[in-house]
């Protein structure tokens, strides 16, 4: 299937690297809310003809009590549900990357350095309002809703604590995401639950989706907590047989989950979208066999660039389809220094 190109026009700022680092997007009315894997802000683009523009930035530090001040959030998921914008960080440890011109000693030191930054452990919801022009606007409070995040400190949150004794995932919590460690990249919110798709770890060819219920604390409106769900469990695990691919994004379509599957770690390789039918009806741990995942489409990826990263189910000029944004876009996707081309795949 040949996609249609959609221009995402950002402000004309040579120091703004957002167009090169898009990692998540979601449609709210005629607006797109976007996140990047660098920085600490939500970006908004509004419908303009066949593309999106009128770039506005909303610093997360003005909306949430972040544990890491201005540290990057590494936004990997955005969703719109219950009158709120939901946000997920990668929750991953980070190994430093040596520079191409580093002497051997400095390169070794970089590769030995692993850090855990608090803002990467972000699972939050922010109420949405509208500005004077009718565009979506994240706010700290709206009616009885308050911006809130999952409780935790600078190196962990409640989710990491819950997984600390997990038979499958605990060994990977301290391993950097780019080393097949714990790394959230897929995110969906629906049916009263949050779904987290893991780029890593991939276990014997199986990728992982976590399902959990998240609620605001009664006495602390600015904090969320993971609650007990069916069978008195705080989370469920779902192993998807994706032939060694990790999960790069999730989208809810009715009762189904659309799964963007792609390479783990820093590899180039196959990227495709699969449909997990009736996923929202599954309330217990399960293994989803390869034959139970319906292939939807292949998404071409580059070598060293054009990595499909953010996918949103949108309505574009009356047509329903998937909008795909790319990390590290190739020069052919950069019409100007301040714009980037996304792909729109119409769906039946």
C-alpha positions as CSV (number, residue, x, y, z in Angstrom):
1,X,0.0,0.0,0.0
2,X,1.4,3.4,-1.0
3,X,0.8,6.0,1.7
4,X,-0.1,9.6,1.3
5,X,2.4,12.2,2.5
6,X,1.2,14.6,5.3
7,X,3.4,17.7,6.1
8,X,4.0,18.3,9.7
9,X,5.2,22.0,9.9
10,X,7.0,23.1,13.0
11,X,8.2,26.6,14.0
12,X,11.1,28.0,12.1
13,X,13.8,27.4,14.7
14,X,17.2,25.9,13.7
15,X,17.8,24.7,17.2
16,X,14.5,22.8,17.5
17,X,15.3,19.2,16.8
18,X,11.7,18.0,17.4
19,X,11.0,17.2,13.7
20,X,13.9,14.7,13.8
21,X,12.9,13.0,17.0
22,X,9.2,12.3,16.9
23,X,8.2,9.3,18.9
24,X,4.5,9.6,19.7
25,X,1.4,11.3,18.4
26,X,-2.4,11.3,19.0
27,X,-5.3,13.1,17.4
28,X,-7.5,15.4,19.5
29,X,-10.2,17.0,17.3
30,X,-8.4,18.7,14.4
31,X,-5.1,18.9,16.4
32,X,-2.2,16.5,16.7
33,X,-0.4,16.2,20.0
34,X,3.1,15.0,19.6
35,X,6.0,13.9,21.7
36,X,9.7,13.4,21.1
37,X,12.3,11.1,22.7
38,X,14.3,14.2,23.7
39,X,13.2,17.2,25.7
40,X,10.5,17.7,28.2
41,X,7.4,19.1,26.4
42,X,4.3,18.3,24.4
43,X,4.0,19.7,21.0
44,X,0.7,20.7,19.2
45,X,0.1,21.0,15.5
46,X,-3.3,22.0,14.0
47,X,-4.9,21.1,10.8
48,X,-3.9,23.3,7.9
49,X,-5.1,22.2,4.5
50,X,-3.6,18.7,3.8
51,X,-1.1,19.0,6.7
52,X,-0.6,20.2,10.2
53,X,1.1,23.4,11.5
54,X,0.7,26.4,13.8
55,X,3.2,24.8,16.2
56,X,2.7,25.3,19.9
57,X,4.8,23.9,22.8
58,X,3.6,23.0,26.3
59,X,6.4,22.4,28.8
60,X,5.5,19.4,31.0
61,X,7.3,21.0,34.0
62,X,4.5,23.6,34.0
63,X,1.8,21.0,34.2
64,X,3.2,18.2,36.3
65,X,5.4,17.8,39.4
66,X,8.2,16.0,37.6
67,X,10.8,14.1,39.6
68,X,13.7,15.1,37.4
69,X,13.2,18.9,36.9
70,X,14.1,19.5,33.2
71,X,15.5,16.0,32.5
72,X,14.3,14.5,29.2
73,X,11.1,12.5,29.5
74,X,11.8,10.2,26.5
75,X,8.1,10.3,25.6
76,X,7.1,7.0,23.9
77,X,3.4,7.1,24.1
78,X,0.5,9.6,23.9
79,X,-3.2,8.8,24.2
80,X,-6.5,10.7,24.5
81,X,-9.0,9.2,26.9
82,X,-11.4,10.4,29.5
83,X,-10.9,14.1,28.7
84,X,-7.2,13.7,29.3
85,X,-3.9,13.4,27.5
86,X,-2.1,10.4,28.7
87,X,1.7,10.2,28.5
88,X,4.2,7.3,28.9
89,X,7.9,7.5,29.1
90,X,10.3,4.7,28.1
91,X,10.9,3.7,31.8
92,X,14.3,2.5,30.5
93,X,17.8,2.8,31.8
94,X,20.2,4.6,29.4
95,X,23.7,3.6,28.4
96,X,25.9,6.5,27.3
97,X,26.8,6.6,23.6
98,X,30.4,7.2,22.7
99,X,31.0,10.0,20.2
100,X,32.4,9.0,16.8
101,X,35.7,10.8,17.5
102,X,36.1,9.7,21.1
103,X,39.5,8.2,22.0
104,X,39.3,4.5,23.0
105,X,39.5,5.3,26.8
106,X,36.6,7.8,26.6
107,X,34.5,5.5,24.5
108,X,35.0,2.7,27.0
109,X,34.0,5.0,29.8
110,X,30.9,6.1,28.0
111,X,29.9,2.5,27.3
112,X,30.4,1.6,31.0
113,X,28.1,4.4,32.2
114,X,24.4,3.6,32.8
115,X,22.0,6.0,34.3
116,X,18.3,6.0,35.4
117,X,16.6,9.3,35.0
118,X,13.3,10.0,36.9
119,X,11.4,11.7,34.1
120,X,11.8,8.6,31.9
121,X,9.7,6.7,34.5
122,X,6.7,8.8,33.6
123,X,3.1,7.6,33.4
124,X,0.8,10.5,33.6
125,X,-2.5,12.1,32.6
126,X,-3.1,15.8,31.9
127,X,-6.6,17.3,31.6
128,X,-7.4,18.8,28.2
129,X,-9.2,22.1,27.7
130,X,-9.6,24.3,24.6
131,X,-8.0,27.7,23.9
132,X,-9.8,30.8,22.5
133,X,-9.4,29.4,18.9
134,X,-10.9,26.0,19.9
135,X,-7.6,24.1,19.8
136,X,-6.8,21.4,22.4
137,X,-4.7,22.7,25.3
138,X,-3.3,20.6,28.2
139,X,-3.9,22.3,31.6
140,X,-3.0,21.5,35.2
141,X,-6.7,21.4,36.2
142,X,-10.0,21.1,34.4
143,X,-13.2,20.6,36.4
144,X,-12.6,17.8,38.8
145,X,-9.6,16.5,36.9
146,X,-6.1,17.3,38.0
147,X,-2.8,16.6,36.2
148,X,-1.3,13.6,37.9
149,X,1.5,11.1,37.5
150,X,2.3,7.6,38.9
151,X,4.1,7.9,42.2
152,X,7.8,7.5,42.3
153,X,11.2,9.1,42.6
154,X,14.2,9.9,40.5
155,X,15.1,6.3,39.6
156,X,11.9,4.3,39.8
157,X,8.1,4.5,40.0
158,X,5.3,2.2,41.3
159,X,5.3,0.2,38.0
160,X,9.0,-0.6,38.3
161,X,8.5,-1.6,42.0
162,X,5.6,-4.0,41.0
163,X,7.8,-5.6,38.4
164,X,10.8,-6.0,40.7
165,X,9.8,-9.6,41.5
166,X,8.4,-10.6,38.1
167,X,9.7,-13.9,36.9
168,X,10.1,-12.7,33.3
169,X,10.8,-9.0,33.5
170,X,12.7,-8.3,36.7
171,X,16.1,-9.4,35.3
172,X,15.8,-6.7,32.6
173,X,14.8,-3.7,34.7
174,X,18.4,-2.5,35.1
175,X,19.5,-3.3,31.6
176,X,19.5,-0.3,29.2
177,X,16.7,-0.4,26.7
178,X,19.1,-0.4,23.8
179,X,20.6,-3.6,25.2
180,X,17.3,-5.6,25.1
181,X,16.5,-4.2,28.6
182,X,13.1,-3.0,29.8
183,X,11.8,-0.4,27.3
184,X,8.3,0.9,26.9
185,X,7.4,2.1,23.4
186,X,3.8,1.1,22.8
187,X,1.0,2.8,24.7
188,X,-2.7,2.6,24.6
189,X,-5.5,3.6,27.0
190,X,-9.0,2.2,26.8
191,X,-11.7,0.1,28.5
192,X,-10.5,1.4,31.9
193,X,-7.0,0.1,31.4
194,X,-3.5,1.2,30.3
195,X,-1.6,-1.0,27.9
196,X,2.2,-0.8,27.7
197,X,4.0,-2.5,24.7
198,X,7.7,-3.3,25.3
199,X,10.3,-2.9,22.7
200,X,12.4,-5.0,25.0
201,X,12.9,-7.4,26.4
202,X,11.9,-9.9,23.7
203,X,11.9,-13.4,25.2
204,X,12.5,-16.3,22.8
205,X,10.9,-14.3,20.0
206,X,7.9,-13.1,22.1
207,X,7.2,-9.4,22.7
208,X,5.4,-8.3,25.8
209,X,2.3,-6.2,26.4
210,X,1.4,-5.2,30.0
211,X,-2.2,-4.4,31.0
212,X,-2.9,-2.4,34.2
213,X,-5.5,-0.3,35.8
214,X,-4.5,3.2,36.9
215,X,-6.5,5.5,39.1
216,X,-6.0,8.8,40.9
217,X,-5.2,8.6,44.6
218,X,-8.0,9.8,46.8
219,X,-6.0,12.0,49.1
220,X,-3.4,13.1,46.6
221,X,-5.0,14.2,43.4
222,X,-1.7,14.8,41.7
223,X,-0.7,11.2,42.0
224,X,-1.8,8.1,40.2
225,X,-1.6,4.5,41.5
226,X,-1.8,1.1,39.9
227,X,-4.9,-0.7,41.3
228,X,-5.9,-4.3,41.6
229,X,-7.9,-5.5,38.6
230,X,-9.5,-8.8,37.7
231,X,-8.4,-11.9,39.7
232,X,-6.9,-9.4,42.3
233,X,-4.0,-8.8,40.0
234,X,-2.2,-5.4,39.6
235,X,-1.1,-6.2,36.0
236,X,-1.5,-8.8,33.3
237,X,1.2,-10.0,30.9
238,X,0.6,-10.9,27.3
239,X,3.3,-12.5,25.2
240,X,2.9,-11.9,21.4
241,X,4.7,-14.2,19.0
242,X,6.2,-11.6,16.7
243,X,9.2,-13.6,15.4
244,X,11.7,-11.7,17.4
245,X,10.3,-8.2,16.7
246,X,9.6,-5.8,19.6
247,X,6.6,-3.5,20.0
248,X,7.1,0.1,18.8
249,X,3.5,1.4,19.2
250,X,-0.1,0.3,20.1
251,X,-3.4,1.7,18.9
252,X,-6.9,0.8,20.0
253,X,-9.4,0.1,17.2
254,X,-12.7,-0.9,18.7
255,X,-12.0,-3.9,20.8
256,X,-8.8,-4.7,18.9
257,X,-5.2,-3.6,19.4
258,X,-3.1,-2.6,16.4
259,X,0.5,-3.4,17.1
260,X,3.4,-1.7,15.4
261,X,6.2,-4.3,15.5
262,X,9.8,-3.5,14.7
263,X,13.4,-4.2,15.5
264,X,14.7,-4.2,19.1
265,X,17.7,-2.3,20.4
266,X,19.4,-0.2,17.7
267,X,18.8,-2.6,14.7
268,X,17.3,-1.8,11.3
269,X,14.8,-4.3,10.0
270,X,11.3,-5.2,9.3
271,X,8.5,-3.0,10.5
272,X,4.8,-4.1,10.2
273,X,1.4,-3.6,11.8
274,X,-0.6,-6.5,13.2
275,X,-4.1,-6.7,14.5
276,X,-4.7,-8.5,17.8
277,X,-8.4,-9.1,17.6
278,X,-10.6,-8.6,20.8
279,X,-7.5,-7.8,22.8
280,X,-9.6,-5.6,25.2
281,X,-11.7,-8.7,26.1
282,X,-8.6,-10.5,27.4
283,X,-8.4,-10.1,31.2
284,X,-5.8,-12.7,32.1
285,X,-2.2,-13.6,31.2
286,X,-2.0,-15.1,27.7
287,X,0.3,-16.1,24.9
288,X,-0.9,-14.7,21.5
289,X,0.2,-17.1,18.8
290,X,1.5,-16.0,15.5
291,X,-1.7,-17.3,13.7
292,X,-3.8,-15.1,16.0
293,X,-2.1,-11.9,14.9
294,X,-3.6,-10.6,11.6
295,X,-1.1,-8.9,9.3
296,X,-2.4,-5.4,8.4
297,X,0.5,-3.8,6.4
298,X,4.2,-3.5,6.0
299,X,5.8,-0.1,6.7
300,X,9.1,0.5,4.8
301,X,11.9,1.6,7.0
302,X,15.3,3.1,6.1
303,X,18.8,1.9,6.9
304,X,20.0,4.2,9.7
305,X,17.0,6.5,9.2
306,X,13.2,6.6,8.6
307,X,12.4,4.5,11.7
308,X,8.6,4.2,12.1
309,X,8.1,5.3,15.7
310,X,4.7,7.0,16.3
311,X,1.4,5.7,15.0
312,X,-2.0,7.2,15.5
313,X,-5.5,6.1,14.3
314,X,-6.9,9.3,13.0
315,X,-9.6,10.8,10.8
316,X,-8.0,12.8,8.1
317,X,-10.4,14.9,5.9
318,X,-13.2,12.4,6.6
319,X,-11.1,9.3,6.0
320,X,-10.1,6.9,8.7
321,X,-6.5,5.6,8.7
322,X,-3.1,5.4,10.4
323,X,-0.7,8.3,10.6
324,X,2.9,7.2,10.9
325,X,5.7,9.5,12.1
326,X,9.4,8.7,11.8
327,X,12.4,9.1,14.1
328,X,15.6,10.0,12.3
329,X,13.9,11.1,9.1
330,X,15.9,10.9,5.9
331,X,16.6,14.0,3.8
332,X,13.7,13.0,1.5
333,X,11.3,13.4,4.5
334,X,12.6,16.9,5.3
335,X,11.0,19.4,2.7
336,X,12.4,22.2,4.9
337,X,14.5,22.4,8.0
338,X,11.4,23.0,10.1
339,X,9.1,20.4,8.5
340,X,8.8,16.6,8.1
341,X,6.7,14.2,6.2
342,X,4.5,11.7,7.9
343,X,2.6,8.9,6.1
344,X,-1.1,8.4,6.1
345,X,-2.4,4.9,5.4
346,X,-6.2,4.8,4.8
347,X,-8.0,1.9,6.4
348,X,-11.2,0.2,5.3
